[in-house]
Amino acid sequence: MAVMENCCCCRVRTACLIFGSLYLVCSLWAIGDDISSIITNNRKTSEEQESEYNDLHQAFNDIGLTTTREQIVNFINIDFYITFGNLFLSVFVAAFSALMLYGVHKAKSRFLVPSLIFYPIDTVVRVIFLVVHVANLGFLHPLSILLNVTCLGGIVFDFFIWLCVYSHRQQIKDQLVNHEEWEGNEKFSM
């Protein structure tokens, strides 16, 4: 497989540190947001839920997204259950991102392996979440198209992050095989 030396304007080690930090911060934010969403949704009365459905249905129709009230109700209910899956995934992303940061910082390739395995699984699960929403709304619904484009952009972005982590892991393994000194090796410099 292709191994990159640079990612855009920096070394893959630096890119791994940047992406790992972003993944860690965003997953911690997602954990807090998901917990808040679950608590808020469980505290809603049936009148508040009906009001939310009606308000969202009216807002979609006002901006030209023709949807039925049933689609809105299904979308919100499905999204509530997907929040539990997202919370579960976010916990693992946070843990594996922390391991990745440690592995990059200490040049230990085995700490990069969980990220290399889990990030593709995370992407597949998120695509499944997207398919569930698209099945509810229809493929050509404007909201589905927006979700599809966003997911596709995320998949492309995730692939390059995965490739950076893979490339850095290969660099660490090559460095260990060649018995090079860590401090004097320019390919690991920031």
C-alpha positions as CSV (number, residue, x, y, z in Angstrom):
1,M,0.0,0.0,0.0
2,A,1.1,3.6,-0.6
3,V,2.9,5.2,2.2
4,M,2.9,9.0,2.4
5,E,5.8,11.1,3.6
6,N,3.9,14.4,3.8
7,C,0.2,15.2,4.2
8,C,-0.4,18.6,2.5
9,C,2.2,20.9,4.0
10,C,3.4,18.9,7.0
11,R,4.9,15.5,7.8
12,V,2.5,12.6,8.5
13,R,3.6,12.6,12.1
14,T,2.4,16.2,12.5
15,A,-0.8,15.4,10.6
16,C,-1.4,12.4,12.9
17,L,-1.0,14.7,16.0
18,I,-3.3,17.3,14.5
19,F,-6.0,14.8,13.4
20,G,-5.8,12.8,16.6
21,S,-6.2,16.0,18.6
22,L,-9.2,17.0,16.5
23,Y,-10.8,13.6,16.7
24,L,-10.3,13.6,20.5
25,V,-11.8,17.1,21.0
26,C,-14.7,16.5,18.7
27,S,-15.5,13.1,20.1
28,L,-15.5,14.5,23.6
29,W,-17.8,17.3,22.4
30,A,-20.0,14.7,20.7
31,I,-20.2,12.6,23.9
32,G,-21.4,15.7,25.9
33,D,-23.8,16.7,23.1
34,D,-25.3,13.2,22.8
35,I,-25.8,12.9,26.6
36,S,-27.4,16.3,26.6
37,S,-29.7,15.3,23.7
38,I,-30.7,12.1,25.4
39,I,-31.5,13.8,28.7
40,T,-33.4,16.6,27.0
41,N,-35.4,14.2,24.8
42,N,-36.4,12.0,27.8
43,R,-37.6,15.1,29.7
44,K,-40.0,16.2,27.0
45,T,-43.7,15.9,27.5
46,S,-45.9,14.6,24.6
47,E,-47.2,18.1,24.1
48,E,-43.6,19.4,23.7
49,Q,-42.8,16.6,21.2
50,E,-45.9,17.4,19.2
51,S,-45.0,21.1,19.2
52,E,-41.4,20.2,18.0
53,Y,-42.8,18.0,15.2
54,N,-45.2,20.7,14.1
55,D,-42.5,23.5,14.3
56,L,-40.0,21.4,12.3
57,H,-42.6,20.4,9.7
58,Q,-43.6,24.1,9.3
59,A,-39.9,25.2,9.1
60,F,-39.1,22.6,6.4
61,N,-42.1,23.6,4.4
62,D,-41.2,27.3,4.8
63,I,-37.8,26.8,3.2
64,G,-39.2,24.7,0.4
65,L,-38.4,21.2,1.7
66,T,-41.7,19.4,1.2
67,T,-42.0,16.7,3.8
68,T,-44.9,15.0,5.4
69,R,-45.4,15.2,9.2
70,E,-44.9,11.4,9.3
71,Q,-41.5,11.8,7.8
72,I,-40.5,14.4,10.3
73,V,-41.8,12.2,13.2
74,N,-39.9,9.2,11.9
75,F,-36.7,11.3,11.3
76,I,-36.7,12.6,14.9
77,N,-37.5,9.2,16.4
78,I,-34.8,7.5,14.3
79,D,-32.3,10.2,15.1
80,F,-33.0,9.7,18.8
81,Y,-32.0,6.1,18.6
82,I,-29.0,6.8,16.4
83,T,-27.9,9.2,19.2
84,F,-27.3,6.1,21.4
85,G,-25.1,4.5,18.7
86,N,-23.3,7.8,18.1
87,L,-22.6,8.0,21.8
88,F,-21.2,4.5,21.8
89,L,-19.0,5.2,18.8
90,S,-17.8,8.6,20.2
91,V,-16.5,6.9,23.4
92,F,-14.4,4.5,21.3
93,V,-13.2,7.3,19.0
94,A,-12.1,9.3,22.1
95,A,-10.2,6.3,23.6
96,F,-8.6,5.3,20.3
97,S,-7.6,8.9,19.5
98,A,-5.9,9.2,22.8
99,L,-4.1,5.9,22.2
100,M,-3.1,7.2,18.7
101,L,-1.7,10.5,20.2
102,Y,0.3,8.5,22.7
103,G,1.6,6.2,20.0
104,V,2.6,9.0,17.7
105,H,4.2,11.0,20.5
106,K,6.2,8.0,21.8
107,A,6.8,6.3,18.4
108,K,5.0,3.1,19.4
109,S,3.3,1.6,16.3
110,R,1.1,-0.8,18.3
111,F,-0.9,2.1,19.7
112,L,-1.9,3.2,16.2
113,V,-3.4,-0.2,15.4
114,P,-6.8,0.4,17.2
115,S,-7.3,3.6,15.2
116,L,-6.5,1.8,12.0
117,I,-9.0,-0.8,12.7
118,F,-11.8,1.3,14.3
119,Y,-11.9,4.3,12.0
120,P,-13.1,2.3,9.0
121,I,-15.7,0.5,11.2
122,D,-16.8,3.9,12.4
123,T,-17.2,5.1,8.8
124,V,-19.3,2.0,7.9
125,V,-21.6,2.4,10.9
126,R,-22.1,6.1,10.1
127,V,-23.0,5.1,6.5
128,I,-25.5,2.7,7.9
129,F,-27.0,5.5,10.0
130,L,-27.2,7.6,6.8
131,V,-29.0,4.8,4.9
132,V,-31.6,4.5,7.6
133,H,-32.4,8.2,7.3
134,V,-32.4,8.1,3.5
135,A,-34.8,5.1,3.6
136,N,-37.2,7.2,5.7
137,L,-37.0,10.4,3.6
138,G,-36.2,9.1,0.1
139,F,-32.9,9.3,-1.8
140,L,-33.8,12.5,-3.8
141,H,-35.2,14.4,-0.8
142,P,-33.2,17.6,-0.3
143,L,-32.4,16.7,3.3
144,S,-31.2,13.2,2.1
145,I,-29.0,14.8,-0.5
146,L,-27.5,17.1,2.1
147,L,-26.8,14.2,4.4
148,N,-25.3,12.2,1.5
149,V,-23.0,15.0,0.5
150,T,-21.9,15.6,4.1
151,C,-21.3,11.8,4.6
152,L,-19.3,11.5,1.4
153,G,-17.1,14.5,2.4
154,G,-16.5,12.9,5.7
155,I,-15.6,9.5,4.2
156,V,-13.0,11.2,1.9
157,F,-11.6,13.1,4.9
158,D,-11.5,10.0,7.0
159,F,-9.7,8.1,4.3
160,F,-6.9,10.6,4.3
161,I,-6.7,10.6,8.0
162,W,-6.5,6.8,8.0
163,L,-3.8,6.9,5.3
164,C,-1.8,9.4,7.5
165,V,-2.0,7.1,10.5
166,Y,-1.1,4.1,8.4
167,S,1.8,5.9,6.8
168,H,3.2,7.0,10.1
169,R,2.8,3.5,11.5
170,Q,4.8,2.2,8.5
171,Q,7.5,4.9,9.1
172,I,7.8,3.8,12.8
173,K,8.0,0.2,11.8
174,D,10.7,0.9,9.1
175,Q,12.6,3.0,11.6
176,L,12.6,0.2,14.1
177,V,13.6,-2.4,11.4
178,N,16.5,-0.2,10.1
179,H,17.7,0.6,13.7
180,E,17.8,4.3,13.1
181,E,18.1,6.8,15.9
182,W,14.9,8.5,16.6
183,E,16.3,12.0,17.3
184,G,18.4,12.1,14.2
185,N,15.7,11.0,11.8
186,E,14.3,13.9,9.7
187,K,11.2,12.0,8.6
188,F,9.8,12.2,12.1
189,S,10.5,15.8,12.7
190,M,7.7,18.3,13.1
